[in-house]
Amino acid sequence: MSGLILASASPRRAELLRQIGVSFRVMPAEIDETPQPAEPARDYVERLAREKALAVSRAAPDVLVLGSDTSVVLNGEILGKPASEAEAGDMLQRLSGNTHQVMTSVALAQADQCQALVVVTDVTFRELEAAEINAYVATGEPMDKAGGYGIQGLGGIFVRELRGSYSAVVGLPLRETAELLASAGDPVWHHWPCSKESQA
C-alpha cells in the first residue's frame, strides 16, 4: 500500500496504521481547526477529517489520502488540546467520575472524492485525586492530547470503563479504516507478509 498518504503528523495514528500492515508516507494537512458556530461535535470531527484528506489529496490527486480527527466531548462540549497546565488539570477534574464521548472520524480521499465515517466511544473515568491529576499534568503527557489525556499512555489508569473502539480513542478506528481502504479496492490484508512456512 505504498500509494497511501497519512494527512496527519500524529505518531499515534502512524503507529496504528503500521499495526495493521499499512505502508504509507506522512504529509500533514494545514487547515483551520476552529469549530463553526453551534457546530455539533460529530459534524466537527467529520468535517476536519474530510478537510485534512482533501487538502492533501489536491496536491497528490492520484494517491489515496487518509485524514482523521479526534475530539473528546463532555456533555456536548468539545474539549480540545489544553493550552496550559492549568487548563489540562481543569479538564481532568471535569472528566473525573464522569462518562464522556470520544468522537473520531476517518476520511479517505482521492482527487475530489471523499468517504468518511465517525466512530463514537463512551469512556468513563473513575474518581481522580487532586494529587494524581497534578502528577499527571507534570509529566507533560496531557498537553498534546484532546481532552488532556492519552489512554495509551499514563492516562490509561484513569479509565474505569470503555464502550466502543479502543483504537478510535487512541486516534484511528482500525476496523473502519480497513473498511474504507477495502472499499477503495485495496484491502489491508493484501499487503500482509506471508510466513516462510506458508511460502514453502
N, C-alpha and C positions, 0 to 999 in steps of 0.2 A: 504494500500500500504506500509506495514511495511518492505517489502523487497527492498525498493529503497534507494540508496545512492546518495547524492549530493556531487560531487567531487569538491567542492568549499567552501572556508571559507567566501564568501560574505554574509553579513547579509541581503542584499537587495534581493539576489536570494532566500535565505531561506524564507524570508517573502512572496515573490511572490508565492512560492510553497505552503506555508501554506494557502495563499489566495484562492487557488483552491482546497483545501481539501486534499492535499497530505501529507501522513506521510512518514518520511524519517529520515535517520541519516546522519551526515556530516563526510566526510573523504576527506579533501583537497588533491589534487594531487600536487606532486612536479615534475614539468617539466621545461625545459629550454624554456623561452618565447621569446627568441631572434628571430626576423624576419630573414628569409633566404634572401640572396642577390637577389634583384629585385623581391621579392615575392609580388604578388598583395595582397592588404589588405583583399579582400574577401577570398582568399585562406588561408591567415594567420589566420584569426579568425576561419575558419573551421578546419584547422589543429590543432590549440590549443585546441579547444573543443573536437575533437576526441582523441587527445593525453591525455588530462585530464581524459576523460571517460575510455579509455583503460588502462591507468596506474593503476587506482583504480580497474578496473574490473579484472585485472590479480591477484590481491590479494583477490578478492571476486568473483570468476567466476560464482557462482550460483545466483547472485543478479543483478538486473538492476542498472546500474550506469549512472547518468546524469552529463554530463560535459557541460560547457558553457564558451564562451569568448566574450568580447565586445571591439570594437575599435571605436574611433572617427577618422574620416577620412576627411581631408580638402584638396581639390584639389589633391587627390590621396596620400597624405602623412598621415601616421598613427600618431596620437597624443596620446601618452601613458599617464601614470600617471606622473604628474610633479615631478621632483626630488628636486625642491626648490620652494620657494615662488616667486622668480623672474621668473622662468620658467612657473609657474601657471599664473602669470599676463600676460606674453607674449602670452600664449595660448589663454587666454580670449580676449586679444586685437586682435588677429588674427581671432577669431571666430566672433567678433563684427561686426554686419551688414551683415554677410555672411551666406550662406547655406552650411552646412556640412552633411556628412552621418554618421549615427551610424550603424555599422555593428555588429550584434550579431549572433553567431552560437550556436546552441544547439545540443548536440550529446547524443545518448542513446546507451550504450554498455552492452553486456552480453557475458562473456567469450571473444572470439576474434572477435565477430560480433559487428558492429557499424553502426548506421544510423545517419546522420547529416543533418541539414538544416541551411541555412543562411537567416537572415531577414535584409533588408536594409531600414532604415528610414531616410527621409530628415528632418533636423532640421534647422530652420532659426532663428538666433539671431537678436534682434533689436540692434541699435547702443548703445554701452555701454559707460558710462562716466568713466574717469580715477578714480574718487573718489569712485565709486561703485565697480570697479574692485579691488581697494586696500582694500576696506572694506570687500569684499567677501573673498579675499585671507587671510585676517587677521583672519577670522573665523576658518580657517583650513579645511573647508569642501572640497576644491578642491584637497587636497593633495593625497587622495587615489582613485581618480576618473579619468577614462580615459578622456582625453580632458580637465581636470581641472574643471569639473562642475558636479553637481548632479541635474538632472531635478526634482527629487522627493523631493529635499530639497530647500535651499535658492536660488539655481541657477535656479529654475523654473521661476523666474521673468524675466529672460533674453530671454526666448523663445517667439518669435513672432508667429511662425507657425511650426506645426509638421505634416508631411505627412507619415503615416505608423503606426507602433506599439509603443504605449507609453511604454508598459511593456518591450519591447525589449530595449528601450533606458535606462530604469532603470537597466536592466541586464538579463532579461529572457523573451523571447516571449511566452506568456501563451498559445495562440492558437496552435502554433507549438509544444510546449512541450506536450500539451494534445494529439495532433495527434500522436506524437511518442510513447507515453505511450499506446494509444489505439491500435496502430499497433503492439505493443508488447503483446497485449492481456490483458491489464489491464487499461481500461478506468477510468479516474479520477472520473467520476460520480458514478461508482460502490461503491465508498467509502464515498459518501456524507451521512451525518446522515439524518434520517427521523425525521420530527417533531412529537411530541406526538399525534397531531391530525391525522397525516397520519397513525400512527401505530395503532390507535384505531379502 
